[in-house]
């Protein structure tokens, strides 16, 4: 009798297990008919039942169901791919070699969904969402310590994962999650597949926020060596030295370098920028600060450095900076004019004297600004980045000067050019 009961119990257990495995087959049948709701219901029952919850086949099938659901046009905005990814990863955690080739392909598809979702979230400035989506791409690509997707057949995945890692770093940076951003951006700066100068700018911001001056200066120095023509890095380094009250150190560093390479336009231009920033200091937000006591001295040094740079290389950005230096000097005089409120003969005489000075500085600025415009004009419609900013800045300043000097035809010409590039 006992033996009979034992056998009956065993048969009962076998029947239950068989029933749950049947649910997996049922799910696949419904999936084949695209009856997704019933397929989902059947497979969810299987993966939550004690008899099949640790069956890789059950989780693999669940992944197929959710991935197929995601593929339907009506589900384009859904996130079924996330459940698919969890399922396939669960399957290989239970049996690493389970349907290896097919699971790899399916997980690659999940990674693509995550990458695209990351881009969409990033564009919408949902940096928490983009951080998680891009992180899942690198998580999948790094399964089995990167061995699962090794070899030449997965080069595209490797490239996508490296891009995802970079954008995950960007996402963390913009979300002010600097501790998470730092290792991602440090990795990205050494990756030739995602090489970009702005990585160094972000790293500089992070080190500045952490008050890590040594690494701040080191990363900017490295960035300048990697991107010697990127002036934003030069300006960022200058600002870092100025904020740290180390302008003298930077100038000394540049002047020493110029002794060895007296015709190096980059060194001369950077020296001009250094003195220019000392003459016209700004705070971290770009607001103007009071002029230094030695304004005339550092102004003259900036002027001479720019002129020396132009002798070495007659480039648009150098012409623009020298023109802007004179323009800013004219604006300073104009502010002194505006401060005169009296109408006495002495006040009028003082006003007229300042106006003559202002117009003289404007007159010095205009040729350099016009030269900048002439150099960039041929490619105006395709200008990008710093070149476009330089062109716009030169047009704005030239338009204002022309109006102040009563050269109305030229002011109108520059106004039309400005409207054309900013529309």
Secondary structure, DSSP 8 states (H G I E B T S, - for coil): -HHHHHHHHHHHHHHHHHHHHHHHHHHHHHHHTT-HHHHHHHHHHHHHSTTTTT-HHHHHHHHHHHHHHHTSGGGTTS-HHHHHHHHHHHHHHH-TTTTHHHHHHHHHHHHHHHHHHHHHHHHTT-HHHHHHHHHHHHHHHTGGGGTTT-SGGGHHHHHHHHHHHHHHHHHHHHTT-HHHHHHHHHHHHT-GGG--THHHHHHHHHHHHTT-HHHHHHHHHHHHHH-TT-HHHHHHHHHHHHHTT-HHHHHHHHHHHHHH-TT-HHHHHHHHHHHHHHHT-B-TTS-B----TTHHHHHHHHHHHHHHHHHH---HHHHHHHHHHHHHHHHHHHHHHHT----SHHHHHHHHHHHHHHHHHHHHHHHHHHHHHHHHHTTGGG--HHHHHHHHHHHHHHHHHHHHTT-HHHHHHHHHHHHHHH-
